[in-house]
Amino acid sequence: MSVKEKLKKILVEELNLEDVTPAEIADDTPLFGEGLGLDSLDAVELVVLVQKHFGVEIKDMDEGRPALQSIATLAAFIEERIKT
Amino acid sequence: MSAPEEQGQTPAAGGGWTSRSIGSDLQHRIFYLLIRLGGRRAAYLLLYAVVLYYTLCRPTLRRRSYFYLQRRFPGRSGAGRLIDSYRLNLMLGKVLVDRAVVGILGPAAMEVRLHGREELLALLAEGQGLILLNAHAGCWQVAMSALGFLPTPVNMLMQREDGDLDRHYFEHAGLASPYRIIDPRGFLGGTLEMMAVLKKGEVLCVMGDRLLGSDRSAVSVDFLGGEVQFPFSALKLASTTGAPVGVLLSWKSGPNSYELALAGTIRVPPGLGRRPEHFAPSARAFARILEDYCQRHPYQFFNFFDMWAKP
């Protein structure tokens, strides 16, 4: 399973996204606001989930802001950290 | 001076209040000049008249004080309610003057006694960061000046309106802010910044009695006999990071003195998820502490909007 697919599964299952399946989430759908509709508290949960499932820490806003735009940006951030 | 007039009554976005002052820049400068020339007492003399004018001649302002007062003193009406309104508005004015006094004349002009110093240090020594839950009560700005003994940086979640004429005490003195300000209107309500400072073991101060910025994460709790919405973002952060929550409240205890006390500690269980009801016990604990504060210091609770309005 790719990082993107795993992320989508985590989002749906652990953030309890309703009316959407992992397969229906496009890679470039914004995570917050109009996209998946996540909010600031989901961001806190997401940061914890990324650390729990991938061992990758989002340390601050400088890292978090570009990473937490969409599934694609978050997956790219995780893949880059896993490599290094 | 920031006064209830502008502290939002429409339960609109962000909790329906604004920090903008009702006074003009000139009016602020008159108070600052009086403080420089005659100290706190001179500014208080003018304040008594100004507050009397606002309380008697600005029904909108008066009504805004009634939301809280009718909960705190449910049996009062007529002249009694009017006097309560004057006392509440006057105390807010004094707090604002005192804040300016500390900035203009220096911290020595105001004595701040802290209760719970060792307990605060012990909470911080746990290494999970420390969330200090405050409220719009007493003078948190003066109280913050007493936190300099903490060995880590202090961060404050604080929303400030464009055009706000009020100055913080350190701004009067031309000093750098003693605490780092996190703007709740920032990216994701500042939650990532707040998480980051807690991970570094720092102190995070959050107002627990109003929703700020785009925060919509509120939990219903009973407060002074009615249901209010208290934000639970800080409690969520505590659950996620393991940071203990200390409720830190201040009150004006004399003409030149304030007291600051660790009024309680709240341990939020880990892994609570994000459903509001999971945070209700912790929010209720905060509400009980705040109710106790209102009993002890009835004219030092400064929320001039209808906290009890249905969301």
Contacts between the chains, C-beta under 8 A, distances in Angstrom:
chain1	res1	chain2	res2	distance
A	15	B	274	7.9
A	32	B	188	6.8
A	39	B	188	7.9
A	39	B	189	8.0
A	39	B	216	7.0
A	39	B	217	7.1
A	40	B	188	4.3
A	40	B	189	3.8
A	40	B	190	7.9
A	40	B	191	4.4
A	40	B	214	7.3
A	40	B	215	6.8
A	40	B	217	7.3
A	40	B	233	6.9
A	41	B	191	7.1
A	41	B	217	5.2
A	41	B	233	6.3
A	41	B	236	5.4
A	41	B	274	5.0
A	42	B	274	6.9
A	43	B	188	4.6
A	43	B	191	5.4
A	43	B	192	6.4
A	44	B	191	5.3
A	44	B	195	6.2
A	44	B	236	6.0
A	44	B	237	6.4
A	44	B	240	5.3
A	45	B	240	7.3
A	45	B	273	7.5
A	45	B	274	6.0
A	47	B	192	7.1
A	47	B	195	6.3
A	48	B	240	5.6
A	58	B	192	7.2
A	59	B	196	6.3
A	59	B	199	7.4
A	60	B	192	6.6
A	60	B	193	7.0
A	60	B	196	4.2
A	61	B	186	7.8
A	61	B	187	6.1
A	61	B	192	4.6
A	61	B	193	5.3
A	61	B	196	6.9
A	64	B	187	7.8
A	64	B	188	7.8
A	64	B	192	4.3
A	65	B	187	5.4
A	65	B	192	7.5
A	68	B	188	7.4
A	68	B	192	7.9
